[in-house]
Amino acid sequence: MTAPPVAIAGRKIGPGEPPYIVAELSGNHNGDIARALALIDAAKAAGADAVKLQTYTADTITIDHDGPEFRVHGGLWDGRRLYELYQEAHTPWAWHEELFAHARRIGIAIFSSPFDPTAVDLLEQLGAPAYKIASFELIDIPLIELCATTGKPLIMSTGLASPQEIAEAVTAARKSGSGGIILLHCTSAYPAPPSDMNLRTLQHLADEHGVVVGLSDHTLGVAASVAAVALGACFIEKHFTLSRAEGGVDSDFSLEPHELERLVKESRDAWLALGQVRYDEVPSEAASRDHRRSLYVVADVAAGEPLTPANVRSIRPGHGLPPKHLPQVLNRRAARPLKRGEPLAWEMLA
């Protein structure tokens, strides 16, 4: 079953459509709204279809607590307190209106991941065209239901989720009236090693749930995303920064502008290359057809003389008889004098 396409701000996403590329700003604005605006400009210049924010505050996503379970253990943010990390990484709500207005002004879609009902309220006021449910929130069924009741498309990341949890999230979204569902395969590691990506899961997600599928990609580079497109991903999300050297909470696994541009081009080239099942000659092959092998006279042959491996061979170009006829041709006699370099034809044989 082919999933029906999903539309975000008028752009169709699904099988048969070019891959939809989203630049995730996350906390890479480094607390500077001018940098956030520059990120939006750079994403547009690189050819991305959309930019995505994350709408939370430290107080809406966690509490200010010193307990060990409120610290990150291992990975990029090892030892950091959740509250302090989210204070640093959040996009101030006071910026949202300006960021949305700027994106619309330059012609790039913008939406966000809400992390609580107050975030949904804010984004509804701004006319967000879609909602993204982050991997860690996929088990927050009330949040999914609330987003779905808006009638907007839901993009849901599946990192860390069991098959049952994914099914519960999809069911909740459908029952609450979402405007379409896109499931993103995701490995919730920062960065994620390619060996842990398991991109073959994409087709299983599509088959199991009858939805458009994509990839939330935390690997370094663009290879996993391009491979995902070849395996059916219709939506690619990558974290994005102006410069990894300038730091930022997510910069280590984020693409720089020239890399995002490469992702856009290579993903779309991969999609174009998928094409359809066909074996007939395509227009770009026309000039090559003449250079296939065929049977040629490679030494002068007198009339009545037999054809032998010494005077007829399979060579390039392709204007003579197909090489499969060589056994039938050998030992036949020439119907007329044959010149070296002539393509062999049946009427040349007695």
For each residue, the residues with C-beta under 8 A, 3 or more apart:
1: 207 210
2: 15
3: 14 15 206 210 211 212 213
4: 14 180 212
5: 12 13 14 15 16 17 180 212
6: 12 13 14 153 179 180 181 182 212
7: 10 11 12 13 153 179 180
8: 11 13 20 49 50 109 111 129 130 153
9: 50 109 129 130
10: 7
11: 7 8 20 49 109
12: 5 6 7 17
13: 5 6 7 8 17 20 182 212 234 235
14: 3 4 5 6 17 212 234
15: 2 3 5 212 232 234
16: 5
17: 5 12 13 14 20 234
18: 268 271
19: 214 229 233 234 235 236 267 268 270 271
20: 8 11 13 17 49 50 214 234 235 236
21: 47 48 49 50 236 238 260 263 264 267
22: 48 49 50 51 52 235 236 237 238
23: 39 43 46 48 50 51 52 238 239 240 255 260
24: 51 52 237 238 239 240 250
25: 28 29 36 39 40 43 51 52 53 54 91 240
26: 54 89 239 249 250 254
27: 30 54 88 89 90 91 248 249 250
28: 25 35 39 239 240 241 242 248 249 250 251 254
29: 25 32 33 35 36 39 91 248
30: 27 35 246 247 248
31: 88
32: 29 35 36
33: 29 36 37 92 95 98 99
34: 37 38
35: 28 29 30 32 38 39 242
36: 25 29 32 33 39 40 91 95 99
37: 33 34 40 41 98 99 102
38: 34 35 41 42 242
39: 23 25 28 29 35 36 42 43 51 240 241 242
40: 25 36 37 43 44 51 99 102 103 106 108 110
41: 37 38 44 45 106
42: 38 39 45 46 240 242 257 260
43: 23 25 39 40 46 48 51 108 240 260
44: 40 41 47 48 103 106 107 108
45: 41 42 257 261
46: 23 42 43 257 258 260 261 264
47: 21 44 260 261 264 265
48: 21 22 23 43 44 51 108 240 260 264
49: 8 11 20 21 22 108 109
50: 8 9 20 21 22 23 108 109 110 111
51: 22 23 24 25 39 40 43 48 103 108 109 110 240
52: 22 23 24 25 110 111 112 113 132 237
53: 25 91 96 99 110 111 112 113
54: 25 26 27 89 90 91 112 113 115 134
55: 91 93 96 112 113 114 115 119 122 123
56: 60 61 86 90 114 115 116 119
57: 60 61 86 90 93
58: 61 62 64 83 84 86 87 90
59: 62 63 64
60: 56 57 115 116 118 119
61: 56 57 58 82 86 115 116
62: 58 59 65 70 82 83 86
63: 59 70 83
64: 58 59 83
65: 62 70 83
66: 70 81
67: 70 71
68: 71 73
69:
70: 62 63 65 66 67 81 82 83
71: 67 68 79 80 81 82
72: 75 77 78 79 80 82 85
73: 68 78 79
74: 78
75: 72 78 189 190
76: 190 191 252 253
77: 72 80 85 190 249
78: 72 73 74 75
79: 71 72 73
80: 71 72 77 84 85
81: 66 70 71 84 85
82: 61 62 70 71 72 85 86
83: 58 62 63 64 65 70 86 87
84: 58 80 81 87 88
85: 72 77 80 81 82 88 89 249
86: 56 57 58 61 62 82 83 89 90
87: 58 83 84 90
88: 27 31 84 85 249
89: 26 27 54 85 86 249 250
90: 27 54 56 57 58 86 87
91: 25 27 29 36 53 54 55 95 96 99
92: 33 95 96
93: 55 57 96 122
94: 97
95: 33 36 91 92 98 99
96: 53 55 91 92 93 99 100 112 122 123 126
97: 94 100 101 126
98: 33 37 95 101 102
99: 33 36 37 40 53 91 95 96 102 103 110
100: 96 97 103 104 110 126 127 128
101: 97 98 104 105
102: 37 40 98 99 105 106
103: 40 44 51 99 100 106 108 109 110
104: 100 101 107 110
105: 101 102
106: 40 41 44 102 103
107: 44 104
108: 40 43 44 48 49 50 51 103
109: 8 9 11 49 50 51 103 129
110: 40 50 51 52 53 99 100 103 104 128
111: 8 50 52 53 123 128 129 130 131 132
112: 52 53 54 55 96 119 123 128 131 132
113: 52 53 54 55 131 132 133 134 137
114: 55 56 117 119 120 122 123 131 143 147
115: 54 55 56 60 61 119 134 137 143
116: 56 60 61 119 120 143
117: 114 120 121 143 146
118: 60 121 122
119: 55 56 60 112 114 115 116 122 123
120: 114 116 117 123 124 131 143 146 147 150
121: 117 118 124 125
122: 55 93 96 114 118 119 125 126
123: 55 96 111 112 114 119 120 126 128 131
124: 120 121 127 128 150
125: 121 122
126: 96 97 100 122 123
127: 100 124
128: 100 110 111 112 123 124 131 152
129: 8 9 109 111 152 153
130: 8 9 111 152 153 154 155 179
131: 111 112 113 114 120 123 128 147 150 152 153 154 155
132: 52 111 112 113 154 155 156 157 237
133: 113 137 138 140 143 144 147 154 155 156 157 169
134: 54 113 115 137 138 157
135: 138 157 158 159 160 161 186 188 216
136: 159 160 188
137: 113 115 133 134 140 143 144
138: 133 134 135 144 156 157 158 159 160 161 165 166 169
139: 161 165 168 169
140: 133 137 143 144
141: 144 145 168 169 172
142: 145 146
143: 114 115 116 117 120 133 137 140 146 147
144: 133 137 138 140 141 147 148 154 156 169 172 173 176
145: 141 142 148 149 172 173 175 176
146: 117 120 142 143 149 150 176
147: 114 120 131 133 143 144 150 152 154 173 178
148: 144 145 151 154 172 173 174 175 176 177 178
149: 145 146 176 177
150: 120 124 131 146 147 179
151: 148 177 178 179
152: 128 129 130 131 147 178 179
153: 6 7 8 129 130 131 178 179 180 181 182
154: 130 131 132 133 144 147 148 173 178 179 180 181 182
155: 130 131 132 133 181 182 184 214 235 237
156: 132 133 138 144 169 170 173 181 182 183 184
157: 132 133 134 135 138 184 186 188 216 237
158: 135 138 161 166 183 184 185 186 205
159: 135 136 138 186 187 188 216
160: 135 136 138 188
161: 135 138 139 158 165 166 169
162: 165 166
163: 166 167 208
164: 167 168
165: 138 139 161 162 168 169
166: 138 158 161 162 163 169 170 183 205 209
167: 163 164 170 171 208 209
168: 139 141 164 165 171 172
169: 133 138 139 141 144 156 161 165 166 172 173
170: 156 166 167 173 174 181 183 209 211
171: 167 168 174 175
172: 141 144 145 148 168 169 175 176
173: 144 145 147 148 154 156 169 170 176 178 181
174: 148 170 171 178 181
175: 145 148 171 172
176: 144 145 146 148 149 172 173
177: 148 149 151
178: 147 148 151 152 153 154 173 174 181
179: 6 7 130 150 151 152 153 154
180: 4 5 6 7 153 154 212
181: 6 153 154 155 156 170 173 174 178 209 211 212
182: 6 13 153 154 155 156 211 212 213 214 234 235
183: 156 158 166 170 205 206 209 211 212 213 214
184: 155 156 157 158 213 214 215 216 235 237
185: 158 198 199 201 202 205 213 214 215 216 228 233
186: 135 157 158 159 215 216 217 218
187: 159 192 196 197 198 218 219
188: 135 136 157 159 160 192 218
189: 75 192 193 196 218
190: 75 76 77 218 250 252 253
191: 76 218 219 220 252 253
192: 187 188 189 196 197 217 218 219 253
193: 189 196 197 219
194: 197 219 223 224
195:
196: 187 189 192 193
197: 187 192 193 194 219 224
198: 185 187 201
199: 185 202 215 224 227 228 231 233
200: 203 204 231
201: 185 198 204 205
202: 185 199 205 206 213 215 228 231 232 233
203: 200 206 207 213 231 232
204: 200 201 207 208
205: 158 166 183 185 201 202 208 209 211 213
206: 3 183 202 203 209 210 211 212 213 232
207: 1 203 204 210
208: 163 167 204 205
209: 166 167 170 181 183 205 206
210: 1 3 206 207
211: 3 170 181 182 183 205 206
212: 3 4 5 6 13 14 15 180 181 182 183 206 234 235
213: 3 182 183 184 185 202 203 205 206 232 233 234 235
214: 19 20 155 182 183 184 185 228 233 234 235 236 237
215: 184 185 186 199 202 224 225 228 233 235 236 237
216: 135 157 159 184 185 186 237
217: 186 192 224 225 228 236 237 238
218: 186 187 188 189 190 191 192 239 253
219: 187 191 192 193 194 197 223 224 225 253
220: 191 253
221: 224 259
222: 225 226 238 255 259 262 263 266 267
223: 194 219 226 227
224: 194 197 199 215 217 219 221 227 228
225: 215 217 219 222 228 229 233 236 238 263 267
226: 222 223 229 230 263 266 267 270
227: 199 223 224 230 231 270
228: 185 199 202 214 215 217 224 225 231 232 233 236
229: 19 225 226 232 233 236 267 270 271 274
230: 226 227 270 273 274
231: 199 200 202 203 227 228
232: 15 202 203 206 213 228 229
233: 19 185 199 202 213 214 215 225 228 229 236
234: 13 14 15 17 19 20 182 212 213 214
235: 13 19 20 22 155 182 184 212 213 214 215
236: 19 20 21 22 214 215 217 225 228 229 233 263 267
237: 22 24 52 132 155 157 184 214 215 216 217
238: 21 22 23 24 217 222 225 254 255 260 263
239: 23 24 26 28 218 250 253 254 255
240: 23 24 25 28 39 42 43 48 51 254 255 257 260
241: 28 39 244 246 248 250 251 254 255 256
242: 28 35 38 39 42 246 256 257
243: 246 251 256
244: 241 247 251 252 254 256
245:
246: 30 241 242 243 251
247: 30 244 251
248: 27 28 29 30 241 251 254
249: 26 27 28 77 85 88 89
250: 24 26 27 28 89 190 239 241 253 254
251: 28 241 243 244 246 247 248 254
252: 76 190 191 244
253: 76 190 191 192 218 219 220 239 250
254: 26 28 238 239 240 241 244 248 250 251
255: 23 222 238 239 240 241 259 260 263
256: 241 242 243 244 259 260
257: 42 45 46 240 242 260 261
258: 46 261 262
259: 221 222 255 256 262 263
260: 21 23 42 43 46 47 48 238 240 255 256 257 263 264
261: 45 46 47 257 258 264 265
262: 222 258 259 265 266
263: 21 222 225 226 236 238 255 259 260 266 267
264: 21 46 47 48 260 261 267 268
265: 47 261 262 268 269
266: 222 226 262 263 269 270
267: 19 21 222 225 226 229 236 263 264 270 271
268: 18 19 264 265 271 272
269: 265 266 272 273
270: 19 226 227 229 230 266 267 273 274
271: 18 19 229 267 268 274
272: 268 269 275
273: 230 269 270
274: 229 230 270 271
275: 272 278
276:
277:
278: 275 282
279:
280:
281: 285 286 289
282: 278 285
283: 286
284:
285: 281 282 288 289
286: 281 283 289
287: 290
288: 285 291 292
289: 281 285 286 292 318
290: 287 317 318 319
291: 288 316 317 318
292: 288 289 316 317 318
293: 314 315 316 318 323
294: 314 315 316 317 318 319 320 321 322 323 343 344
295: 312 313 314 320 321 322 323 325 326 329 343 344
296: 312 313 314 315 320 341 342 343 344
297: 300 301 311 312 338 339 340 341 342 343 344
298: 310 311 312 313 315 340 341
299: 310 311 340
300: 297 311 337 338 339 340
301: 297 305 307 311 334 337 338
302: 305 334 337
303: 334 335 336 337
304: 333 334 350
305: 301 302 311 333 334
306: 331 332 333 334
307: 301 311 312 329 330 331 332 333 334 349
308: 311 312 330 331
309: 312 313 330
310: 298 299
311: 297 298 299 300 301 305 307 308 338
312: 295 296 297 298 307 308 309 326 329 330 344
313: 295 296 298 309
314: 293 294 295 296 323 326
315: 293 294 296 298
316: 291 292 293 294
317: 290 291 292 294 343
318: 289 290 291 292 293 294
319: 290 294 343
320: 294 295 296 343 344 345
321: 294 295 325 329 343 344 345 346
322: 294 295 325
323: 293 294 295 314 326
324:
325: 295 321 322 328 329
326: 295 312 314 323 329 330
327: 330
328: 325 332
329: 295 307 312 321 325 326 332 344 349
330: 307 308 309 312 326 327
331: 306 307 308
332: 306 307 328 329 349 350
333: 304 305 306 307 349 350
334: 301 302 303 304 305 306 307 337 338 348 349 350
335: 303 347 348 349 350
336: 303 348
337: 300 301 302 303 334
338: 297 300 301 311 334 342 344 348
339: 297 300 342
340: 297 298 299 300
341: 296 297 298
342: 296 297 338 339 348
343: 294 295 296 297 317 319 320 321
344: 294 295 296 297 312 320 321 329 338 348
345: 320 321 348
346: 321 349
347: 335
348: 334 335 336 338 342 344 345
349: 307 329 332 333 334 335 346
350: 304 332 333 334 335
